[in-house]
Amino acid sequence: MASAPNPDDALFDQFLDDRGHEVTEPDWETSYNKKQCPECGALHDQSADDCTVCGWDPFA
């Protein structure tokens, strides 16, 4: 669930976050000049669209 500009939504996002739920869209992490998969930690070139190790895709 992504945050929205509505203050009630921000309060709801905080409620979910406090209970361990993801409230932001998953995205690549970075390590030096490489993309790092948030699922398995594999490193990829900046041009990578999905993880070739575990198959994670930020748009799936």
N, CA, C and O atoms as a Tripos MOL2 file, in Angstrom:
@<TRIPOS>MOLECULE
protein
  240   239    60     0     0
PROTEIN
NO_CHARGES

@<TRIPOS>ATOM
      1 N           0.8620   -1.1680    0.0000 N.3       1 MET1
      2 CA          0.0000    0.0000    0.0000 C.3       1 MET1
      3 C           0.9060    1.2270    0.0000 C.2       1 MET1
      4 O           1.7680    1.3560    0.8690 O.2       1 MET1
      5 N           0.7300    2.0910   -0.9210 N.am      2 ALA2
      6 CA          1.5540    3.2910   -1.0310 C.3       2 ALA2
      7 C           0.9060    4.4520   -0.3030 C.2       2 ALA2
      8 O          -0.3130    4.5150   -0.1480 O.2       2 ALA2
      9 N           1.7470    5.3630    0.1360 N.am      3 SER3
     10 CA          1.2380    6.5450    0.8300 C.3       3 SER3
     11 C           0.5170    7.4620   -0.1310 C.2       3 SER3
     12 O           0.8620    7.5420   -1.3100 O.2       3 SER3
     13 N          -0.4800    8.1490    0.3750 N.am      4 ALA4
     14 CA         -1.2550    9.0950   -0.4280 C.3       4 ALA4
     15 C          -1.2520   10.4460    0.2760 C.2       4 ALA4
     16 O          -0.9540   10.5150    1.4690 O.2       4 ALA4
     17 N          -1.5760   11.5200   -0.4380 N.am      5 PRO5
     18 CA         -1.5290   12.8450    0.1630 C.3       5 PRO5
     19 C          -2.5970   13.0970    1.2240 C.2       5 PRO5
     20 O          -2.4860   14.0580    1.9850 O.2       5 PRO5
     21 N          -3.6190   12.2640    1.2890 N.am      6 ASN6
     22 CA         -4.6840   12.4290    2.2710 C.3       6 ASN6
     23 C          -4.1390   12.1660    3.6830 C.2       6 ASN6
     24 O          -3.5090   11.1300    3.8970 O.2       6 ASN6
     25 N          -4.3610   13.0720    4.6580 N.am      7 PRO7
     26 CA         -3.8480   12.8710    6.0170 C.3       7 PRO7
     27 C          -4.3750   11.5890    6.6730 C.2       7 PRO7
     28 O          -3.6610   10.9600    7.4540 O.2       7 PRO7
     29 N          -5.6010   11.2000    6.3670 N.am      8 ASP8
     30 CA         -6.1350    9.9550    6.9120 C.3       8 ASP8
     31 C          -5.3710    8.7450    6.3800 C.2       8 ASP8
     32 O          -5.1550    7.7720    7.1030 O.2       8 ASP8
     33 N          -4.9670    8.8130    5.1200 N.am      9 ASP9
     34 CA         -4.1850    7.7260    4.5420 C.3       9 ASP9
     35 C          -2.8130    7.6500    5.1910 C.2       9 ASP9
     36 O          -2.2950    6.5550    5.4110 O.2       9 ASP9
     37 N          -2.2190    8.7910    5.4990 N.am     10 ALA10
     38 CA         -0.9150    8.8120    6.1610 C.3      10 ALA10
     39 C          -1.0260    8.1700    7.5420 C.2      10 ALA10
     40 O          -0.1280    7.4370    7.9560 O.2      10 ALA10
     41 N          -2.0960    8.4330    8.2420 N.am     11 LEU11
     42 CA         -2.3150    7.8310    9.5610 C.3      11 LEU11
     43 C          -2.4800    6.3190    9.4230 C.2      11 LEU11
     44 O          -1.9350    5.5590   10.2240 O.2      11 LEU11
     45 N          -3.2230    5.8860    8.4190 N.am     12 PHE12
     46 CA         -3.4130    4.4610    8.1680 C.3      12 PHE12
     47 C          -2.0890    3.7900    7.8010 C.2      12 PHE12
     48 O          -1.8000    2.6880    8.2670 O.2      12 PHE12
     49 N          -1.2770    4.4590    6.9580 N.am     13 ASP13
     50 CA          0.0450    3.9360    6.5980 C.3      13 ASP13
     51 C           0.9140    3.7770    7.8410 C.2      13 ASP13
     52 O           1.6220    2.7790    7.9770 O.2      13 ASP13
     53 N           0.8660    4.7460    8.7420 N.am     14 GLN14
     54 CA          1.6460    4.6660    9.9790 C.3      14 GLN14
     55 C           1.1770    3.4870   10.8300 C.2      14 GLN14
     56 O           1.9990    2.7680   11.3970 O.2      14 GLN14
     57 N          -0.1320    3.2870   10.9210 N.am     15 PHE15
     58 CA         -0.7110    2.1590   11.6470 C.3      15 PHE15
     59 C          -0.1680    0.8380   11.0950 C.2      15 PHE15
     60 O           0.2630   -0.0270   11.8570 O.2      15 PHE15
     61 N          -0.1890    0.6890    9.7650 N.am     16 LEU16
     62 CA          0.3090   -0.5360    9.1420 C.3      16 LEU16
     63 C           1.8090   -0.7110    9.3600 C.2      16 LEU16
     64 O           2.2740   -1.8110    9.6590 O.2      16 LEU16
     65 N           2.5600    0.3750    9.2090 N.am     17 ASP17
     66 CA          4.0100    0.3340    9.3840 C.3      17 ASP17
     67 C           4.3770   -0.0800   10.8100 C.2      17 ASP17
     68 O           5.3080   -0.8610   11.0040 O.2      17 ASP17
     69 N           3.6680    0.4280   11.7930 N.am     18 ASP18
     70 CA          3.9230    0.0800   13.1930 C.3      18 ASP18
     71 C           3.7110   -1.4050   13.4580 C.2      18 ASP18
     72 O           4.2640   -1.9520   14.4120 O.2      18 ASP18
     73 N           2.9210   -2.0510   12.6260 N.am     19 ARG19
     74 CA          2.6160   -3.4660   12.8110 C.3      19 ARG19
     75 C           3.3770   -4.3630   11.8370 C.2      19 ARG19
     76 O           3.0390   -5.5360   11.6730 O.2      19 ARG19
     77 N           4.4080   -3.8070   11.1900 N.am     20 GLY20
     78 CA          5.2990   -4.6060   10.3560 C.3      20 GLY20
     79 C           4.8900   -4.7970    8.9190 C.2      20 GLY20
     80 O           5.4780   -5.6250    8.2230 O.2      20 GLY20
     81 N           3.8950   -4.0550    8.4450 N.am     21 HIS21
     82 CA          3.4660   -4.1870    7.0500 C.3      21 HIS21
     83 C           4.2330   -3.2100    6.1690 C.2      21 HIS21
     84 O           4.6160   -2.1260    6.6100 O.2      21 HIS21
     85 N           4.4500   -3.6070    4.9190 N.am     22 GLU22
     86 CA          5.0980   -2.7320    3.9440 C.3      22 GLU22
     87 C           4.1110   -1.6670    3.4900 C.2      22 GLU22
     88 O           2.9870   -1.9860    3.1010 O.2      22 GLU22
     89 N           4.5230   -0.4110    3.5380 N.am     23 VAL23
     90 CA          3.6470    0.6710    3.0840 C.3      23 VAL23
     91 C           4.2510    1.4310    1.9120 C.2      23 VAL23
     92 O           3.6560    2.3940    1.4290 O.2      23 VAL23
     93 N           5.4110    1.0170    1.4560 N.am     24 THR24
     94 CA          6.0370    1.6430    0.2980 C.3      24 THR24
     95 C           6.1960    0.6010   -0.8020 C.2      24 THR24
     96 O           6.2290   -0.6010   -0.5390 O.2      24 THR24
     97 N           6.2910    1.0730   -2.0170 N.am     25 GLU25
     98 CA          6.5030    0.1760   -3.1430 C.3      25 GLU25
     99 C           7.9210   -0.3900   -3.0720 C.2      25 GLU25
    100 O           8.8640    0.3620   -2.8280 O.2      25 GLU25
    101 N           8.0950   -1.7000   -3.2800 N.am     26 PRO26
    102 CA          9.4410   -2.2750   -3.2740 C.3      26 PRO26
    103 C          10.2590   -1.7470   -4.4460 C.2      26 PRO26
    104 O           9.7290   -1.5390   -5.5370 O.2      26 PRO26
    105 N          11.5230   -1.5360   -4.2210 N.am     27 ASP27
    106 CA         12.3950   -1.0330   -5.2730 C.3      27 ASP27
    107 C          13.7970   -1.5800   -5.0380 C.2      27 ASP27
    108 O          14.1000   -2.1140   -3.9710 O.2      27 ASP27
    109 N          14.6330   -1.4400   -6.0380 N.am     28 TRP28
    110 CA         16.0140   -1.8670   -5.9450 C.3      28 TRP28
    111 C          16.7260   -1.1110   -4.8330 C.2      28 TRP28
    112 O          16.4400    0.0620   -4.5920 O.2      28 TRP28
    113 N          17.6440   -1.7760   -4.1610 N.am     29 GLU29
    114 CA         18.5630   -1.1140   -3.2520 C.3      29 GLU29
    115 C          19.8170   -0.8400   -4.0700 C.2      29 GLU29
    116 O          19.9470   -1.3550   -5.1810 O.2      29 GLU29
    117 N          20.7360   -0.0460   -3.5490 N.am     30 THR30
    118 CA         21.9730    0.2270   -4.2850 C.3      30 THR30
    119 C          23.1780   -0.1630   -3.4470 C.2      30 THR30
    120 O          23.1700   -0.0340   -2.2230 O.2      30 THR30
    121 N          24.1990   -0.6330   -4.1130 N.am     31 SER31
    122 CA         25.4580   -0.9770   -3.4860 C.3      31 SER31
    123 C          26.5510   -0.5330   -4.4490 C.2      31 SER31
    124 O          26.7490   -1.1350   -5.5040 O.2      31 SER31
    125 N          27.2540    0.5210   -4.0710 N.am     32 TYR32
    126 CA         28.2360    1.1600   -4.9330 C.3      32 TYR32
    127 C          27.5480    1.5980   -6.2190 C.2      32 TYR32
    128 O          26.6290    2.4150   -6.1610 O.2      32 TYR32
    129 N          27.9510    1.0930   -7.3630 N.am     33 ASN33
    130 CA         27.3250    1.5000   -8.6210 C.3      33 ASN33
    131 C          26.4660    0.3730   -9.2040 C.2      33 ASN33
    132 O          26.2600    0.3120  -10.4160 O.2      33 ASN33
    133 N          25.9730   -0.5070   -8.3500 N.am     34 LYS34
    134 CA         25.1680   -1.6470   -8.7850 C.3      34 LYS34
    135 C          23.7870   -1.5950   -8.1370 C.2      34 LYS34
    136 O          23.6060   -0.9920   -7.0790 O.2      34 LYS34
    137 N          22.8130   -2.2380   -8.7900 N.am     35 LYS35
    138 CA         21.5090   -2.4550   -8.1890 C.3      35 LYS35
    139 C          21.6110   -3.7110   -7.3390 C.2      35 LYS35
    140 O          22.2570   -4.6850   -7.7270 O.2      35 LYS35
    141 N          20.9690   -3.6810   -6.1800 N.am     36 GLN36
    142 CA         20.9720   -4.8550   -5.3160 C.3      36 GLN36
    143 C          19.5400   -5.3110   -5.0770 C.2      36 GLN36
    144 O          18.6740   -4.5160   -4.7120 O.2      36 GLN36
    145 N          19.3040   -6.5890   -5.2860 N.am     37 CYS37
    146 CA         17.9740   -7.1680   -5.0990 C.3      37 CYS37
    147 C          17.6060   -7.1380   -3.6160 C.2      37 CYS37
    148 O          18.3780   -7.6160   -2.7840 O.2      37 CYS37
    149 N          16.4380   -6.5840   -3.2700 N.am     38 PRO38
    150 CA         16.0430   -6.5430   -1.8650 C.3      38 PRO38
    151 C          15.6260   -7.9140   -1.3140 C.2      38 PRO38
    152 O          15.5440   -8.0940   -0.0990 O.2      38 PRO38
    153 N          15.3650   -8.8730   -2.1990 N.am     39 GLU39
    154 CA         14.9480  -10.2050   -1.7590 C.3      39 GLU39
    155 C          16.1310  -11.1070   -1.4330 C.2      39 GLU39
    156 O          16.1700  -11.7130   -0.3630 O.2      39 GLU39
    157 N          17.1010  -11.2010   -2.3510 N.am     40 CYS40
    158 CA         18.2080  -12.1450   -2.1540 C.3      40 CYS40
    159 C          19.5750  -11.4810   -2.0140 C.2      40 CYS40
    160 O          20.5440  -12.1400   -1.6370 O.2      40 CYS40
    161 N          19.6660  -10.1750   -2.3160 N.am     41 GLY41
    162 CA         20.9300   -9.4630   -2.1520 C.3      41 GLY41
    163 C          21.8600   -9.5470   -3.3440 C.2      41 GLY41
    164 O          22.9800   -9.0400   -3.2790 O.2      41 GLY41
    165 N          21.4320  -10.1730   -4.4370 N.am     42 ALA42
    166 CA         22.2750  -10.2900   -5.6250 C.3      42 ALA42
    167 C          22.5220   -8.9190   -6.2470 C.2      42 ALA42
    168 O          21.6450   -8.0540   -6.2270 O.2      42 ALA42
    169 N          23.7200   -8.7250   -6.7990 N.am     43 LEU43
    170 CA         24.0910   -7.4690   -7.4420 C.3      43 LEU43
    171 C          23.9080   -7.5680   -8.9480 C.2      43 LEU43
    172 O          24.1920   -8.6010   -9.5540 O.2      43 LEU43
    173 N          23.4260   -6.4730   -9.5490 N.am     44 HIS44
    174 CA         23.1660   -6.4230  -10.9820 C.3      44 HIS44
    175 C          23.6260   -5.0760  -11.5340 C.2      44 HIS44
    176 O          23.7930   -4.1100  -10.7890 O.2      44 HIS44
    177 N          23.8280   -5.0250  -12.8490 N.am     45 ASP45
    178 CA         24.1420   -3.7630  -13.5110 C.3      45 ASP45
    179 C          22.9580   -2.8150  -13.3950 C.2      45 ASP45
    180 O          21.8370   -3.2400  -13.1140 O.2      45 ASP45
    181 N          23.2100   -1.5280  -13.6120 N.am     46 GLN46
    182 CA         22.1610   -0.5130  -13.5310 C.3      46 GLN46
    183 C          21.0480   -0.7380  -14.5480 C.2      46 GLN46
    184 O          19.9360   -0.2470  -14.3540 O.2      46 GLN46
    185 N          21.3190   -1.4640  -15.6170 N.am     47 SER47
    186 CA         20.3260   -1.6940  -16.6660 C.3      47 SER47
    187 C          19.3730   -2.8520  -16.3550 C.2      47 SER47
    188 O          18.4500   -3.1060  -17.1290 O.2      47 SER47
    189 N          19.5760   -3.5540  -15.2470 N.am     48 ALA48
    190 CA         18.7480   -4.7210  -14.9210 C.3      48 ALA48
    191 C          17.2980   -4.3300  -14.6590 C.2      48 ALA48
    192 O          17.0180   -3.3130  -14.0250 O.2      48 ALA48
    193 N          16.3800   -5.1620  -15.1620 N.am     49 ASP49
    194 CA         14.9560   -4.9420  -14.9420 C.3      49 ASP49
    195 C          14.3940   -5.8820  -13.8890 C.2      49 ASP49
    196 O          13.4200   -5.5530  -13.2110 O.2      49 ASP49
    197 N          15.0120   -7.0640  -13.7500 N.am     50 ASP50
    198 CA         14.5930   -8.0190  -12.7330 C.3      50 ASP50
    199 C          15.8100   -8.7910  -12.2610 C.2      50 ASP50
    200 O          16.8680   -8.7330  -12.8870 O.2      50 ASP50
    201 N          15.6650   -9.5150  -11.1540 N.am     51 CYS51
    202 CA         16.7790  -10.2710  -10.5820 C.3      51 CYS51
    203 C          16.9310  -11.5870  -11.3260 C.2      51 CYS51
    204 O          15.9790  -12.3600  -11.4340 O.2      51 CYS51
    205 N          18.1160  -11.8380  -11.8330 N.am     52 THR52
    206 CA         18.3660  -13.0790  -12.5610 C.3      52 THR52
    207 C          18.6570  -14.2370  -11.6110 C.2      52 THR52
    208 O          18.7370  -15.3840  -12.0520 O.2      52 THR52
    209 N          18.8170  -13.9590  -10.3140 N.am     53 VAL53
    210 CA         19.0840  -15.0150   -9.3380 C.3      53 VAL53
    211 C          17.7820  -15.5800   -8.7750 C.2      53 VAL53
    212 O          17.5560  -16.7890   -8.8240 O.2      53 VAL53
    213 N          16.9230  -14.7030   -8.2370 N.am     54 CYS54
    214 CA         15.6920  -15.1910   -7.5980 C.3      54 CYS54
    215 C          14.4250  -14.8430   -8.3840 C.2      54 CYS54
    216 O          13.3410  -15.3200   -8.0460 O.2      54 CYS54
    217 N          14.5480  -14.0140   -9.4340 N.am     55 GLY55
    218 CA         13.4010  -13.6760  -10.2600 C.3      55 GLY55
    219 C          12.5930  -12.4870   -9.7670 C.2      55 GLY55
    220 O          11.5560  -12.1740  -10.3510 O.2      55 GLY55
    221 N          13.0380  -11.8090   -8.7000 N.am     56 TRP56
    222 CA         12.2950  -10.6580   -8.1660 C.3      56 TRP56
    223 C          12.1660   -9.5870   -9.2300 C.2      56 TRP56
    224 O          13.1160   -9.3010   -9.9580 O.2      56 TRP56
    225 N          10.9800   -8.9950   -9.3160 N.am     57 ASP57
    226 CA         10.7010   -7.9470  -10.2890 C.3      57 ASP57
    227 C           9.9800   -6.8140   -9.5500 C.2      57 ASP57
    228 O           8.9270   -7.0480   -8.9570 O.2      57 ASP57
    229 N          10.5230   -5.5950   -9.5730 N.am     58 PRO58
    230 CA          9.8850   -4.5090   -8.8320 C.3      58 PRO58
    231 C           8.5150   -4.1160   -9.3620 C.2      58 PRO58
    232 O           7.7690   -3.4170   -8.6770 O.2      58 PRO58
    233 N           8.1740   -4.5480  -10.5550 N.am     59 PHE59
    234 CA          6.8890   -4.1740  -11.1590 C.3      59 PHE59
    235 C           5.8620   -5.2930  -11.0920 C.2      59 PHE59
    236 O           4.7320   -5.1330  -11.5530 O.2      59 PHE59
    237 N           6.2520   -6.4220  -10.5190 N.am     60 ALA60
    238 CA          5.3210   -7.5630  -10.4440 C.3      60 ALA60
    239 C           4.4180   -7.4590   -9.2450 C.2      60 ALA60
    240 O           3.5760   -8.3310   -9.0280 O.2      60 ALA60
@<TRIPOS>BOND
     1     1     2 1
     2     2     3 1
     3     3     4 2
     4     3     5 am
     5     5     6 1
     6     6     7 1
     7     7     8 2
     8     7     9 am
     9     9    10 1
    10    10    11 1
    11    11    12 2
    12    11    13 am
    13    13    14 1
    14    14    15 1
    15    15    16 2
    16    15    17 am
    17    17    18 1
    18    18    19 1
    19    19    20 2
    20    19    21 am
    21    21    22 1
    22    22    23 1
    23    23    24 2
    24    23    25 am
    25    25    26 1
    26    26    27 1
    27    27    28 2
    28    27    29 am
    29    29    30 1
    30    30    31 1
    31    31    32 2
    32    31    33 am
    33    33    34 1
    34    34    35 1
    35    35    36 2
    36    35    37 am
    37    37    38 1
    38    38    39 1
    39    39    40 2
    40    39    41 am
    41    41    42 1
    42    42    43 1
    43    43    44 2
    44    43    45 am
    45    45    46 1
    46    46    47 1
    47    47    48 2
    48    47    49 am
    49    49    50 1
    50    50    51 1
    51    51    52 2
    52    51    53 am
    53    53    54 1
    54    54    55 1
    55    55    56 2
    56    55    57 am
    57    57    58 1
    58    58    59 1
    59    59    60 2
    60    59    61 am
    61    61    62 1
    62    62    63 1
    63    63    64 2
    64    63    65 am
    65    65    66 1
    66    66    67 1
    67    67    68 2
    68    67    69 am
    69    69    70 1
    70    70    71 1
    71    71    72 2
    72    71    73 am
    73    73    74 1
    74    74    75 1
    75    75    76 2
    76    75    77 am
    77    77    78 1
    78    78    79 1
    79    79    80 2
    80    79    81 am
    81    81    82 1
    82    82    83 1
    83    83    84 2
    84    83    85 am
    85    85    86 1
    86    86    87 1
    87    87    88 2
    88    87    89 am
    89    89    90 1
    90    90    91 1
    91    91    92 2
    92    91    93 am
    93    93    94 1
    94    94    95 1
    95    95    96 2
    96    95    97 am
    97    97    98 1
    98    98    99 1
    99    99   100 2
   100    99   101 am
   101   101   102 1
   102   102   103 1
   103   103   104 2
   104   103   105 am
   105   105   106 1
   106   106   107 1
   107   107   108 2
   108   107   109 am
   109   109   110 1
   110   110   111 1
   111   111   112 2
   112   111   113 am
   113   113   114 1
   114   114   115 1
   115   115   116 2
   116   115   117 am
   117   117   118 1
   118   118   119 1
   119   119   120 2
   120   119   121 am
   121   121   122 1
   122   122   123 1
   123   123   124 2
   124   123   125 am
   125   125   126 1
   126   126   127 1
   127   127   128 2
   128   127   129 am
   129   129   130 1
   130   130   131 1
   131   131   132 2
   132   131   133 am
   133   133   134 1
   134   134   135 1
   135   135   136 2
   136   135   137 am
   137   137   138 1
   138   138   139 1
   139   139   140 2
   140   139   141 am
   141   141   142 1
   142   142   143 1
   143   143   144 2
   144   143   145 am
   145   145   146 1
   146   146   147 1
   147   147   148 2
   148   147   149 am
   149   149   150 1
   150   150   151 1
   151   151   152 2
   152   151   153 am
   153   153   154 1
   154   154   155 1
   155   155   156 2
   156   155   157 am
   157   157   158 1
   158   158   159 1
   159   159   160 2
   160   159   161 am
   161   161   162 1
   162   162   163 1
   163   163   164 2
   164   163   165 am
   165   165   166 1
   166   166   167 1
   167   167   168 2
   168   167   169 am
   169   169   170 1
   170   170   171 1
   171   171   172 2
   172   171   173 am
   173   173   174 1
   174   174   175 1
   175   175   176 2
   176   175   177 am
   177   177   178 1
   178   178   179 1
   179   179   180 2
   180   179   181 am
   181   181   182 1
   182   182   183 1
   183   183   184 2
   184   183   185 am
   185   185   186 1
   186   186   187 1
   187   187   188 2
   188   187   189 am
   189   189   190 1
   190   190   191 1
   191   191   192 2
   192   191   193 am
   193   193   194 1
   194   194   195 1
   195   195   196 2
   196   195   197 am
   197   197   198 1
   198   198   199 1
   199   199   200 2
   200   199   201 am
   201   201   202 1
   202   202   203 1
   203   203   204 2
   204   203   205 am
   205   205   206 1
   206   206   207 1
   207   207   208 2
   208   207   209 am
   209   209   210 1
   210   210   211 1
   211   211   212 2
   212   211   213 am
   213   213   214 1
   214   214   215 1
   215   215   216 2
   216   215   217 am
   217   217   218 1
   218   218   219 1
   219   219   220 2
   220   219   221 am
   221   221   222 1
   222   222   223 1
   223   223   224 2
   224   223   225 am
   225   225   226 1
   226   226   227 1
   227   227   228 2
   228   227   229 am
   229   229   230 1
   230   230   231 1
   231   231   232 2
   232   231   233 am
   233   233   234 1
   234   234   235 1
   235   235   236 2
   236   235   237 am
   237   237   238 1
   238   238   239 1
   239   239   240 2
@<TRIPOS>SUBSTRUCTURE
     1 MET1         2 RESIDUE 1 A MET
     2 ALA2         6 RESIDUE 1 A ALA
     3 SER3        10 RESIDUE 1 A SER
     4 ALA4        14 RESIDUE 1 A ALA
     5 PRO5        18 RESIDUE 1 A PRO
     6 ASN6        22 RESIDUE 1 A ASN
     7 PRO7        26 RESIDUE 1 A PRO
     8 ASP8        30 RESIDUE 1 A ASP
     9 ASP9        34 RESIDUE 1 A ASP
    10 ALA10       38 RESIDUE 1 A ALA
    11 LEU11       42 RESIDUE 1 A LEU
    12 PHE12       46 RESIDUE 1 A PHE
    13 ASP13       50 RESIDUE 1 A ASP
    14 GLN14       54 RESIDUE 1 A GLN
    15 PHE15       58 RESIDUE 1 A PHE
    16 LEU16       62 RESIDUE 1 A LEU
    17 ASP17       66 RESIDUE 1 A ASP
    18 ASP18       70 RESIDUE 1 A ASP
    19 ARG19       74 RESIDUE 1 A ARG
    20 GLY20       78 RESIDUE 1 A GLY
    21 HIS21       82 RESIDUE 1 A HIS
    22 GLU22       86 RESIDUE 1 A GLU
    23 VAL23       90 RESIDUE 1 A VAL
    24 THR24       94 RESIDUE 1 A THR
    25 GLU25       98 RESIDUE 1 A GLU
    26 PRO26      102 RESIDUE 1 A PRO
    27 ASP27      106 RESIDUE 1 A ASP
    28 TRP28      110 RESIDUE 1 A TRP
    29 GLU29      114 RESIDUE 1 A GLU
    30 THR30      118 RESIDUE 1 A THR
    31 SER31      122 RESIDUE 1 A SER
    32 TYR32      126 RESIDUE 1 A TYR
    33 ASN33      130 RESIDUE 1 A ASN
    34 LYS34      134 RESIDUE 1 A LYS
    35 LYS35      138 RESIDUE 1 A LYS
    36 GLN36      142 RESIDUE 1 A GLN
    37 CYS37      146 RESIDUE 1 A CYS
    38 PRO38      150 RESIDUE 1 A PRO
    39 GLU39      154 RESIDUE 1 A GLU
    40 CYS40      158 RESIDUE 1 A CYS
    41 GLY41      162 RESIDUE 1 A GLY
    42 ALA42      166 RESIDUE 1 A ALA
    43 LEU43      170 RESIDUE 1 A LEU
    44 HIS44      174 RESIDUE 1 A HIS
    45 ASP45      178 RESIDUE 1 A ASP
    46 GLN46      182 RESIDUE 1 A GLN
    47 SER47      186 RESIDUE 1 A SER
    48 ALA48      190 RESIDUE 1 A ALA
    49 ASP49      194 RESIDUE 1 A ASP
    50 ASP50      198 RESIDUE 1 A ASP
    51 CYS51      202 RESIDUE 1 A CYS
    52 THR52      206 RESIDUE 1 A THR
    53 VAL53      210 RESIDUE 1 A VAL
    54 CYS54      214 RESIDUE 1 A CYS
    55 GLY55      218 RESIDUE 1 A GLY
    56 TRP56      222 RESIDUE 1 A TRP
    57 ASP57      226 RESIDUE 1 A ASP
    58 PRO58      230 RESIDUE 1 A PRO
    59 PHE59      234 RESIDUE 1 A PHE
    60 ALA60      238 RESIDUE 1 A ALA
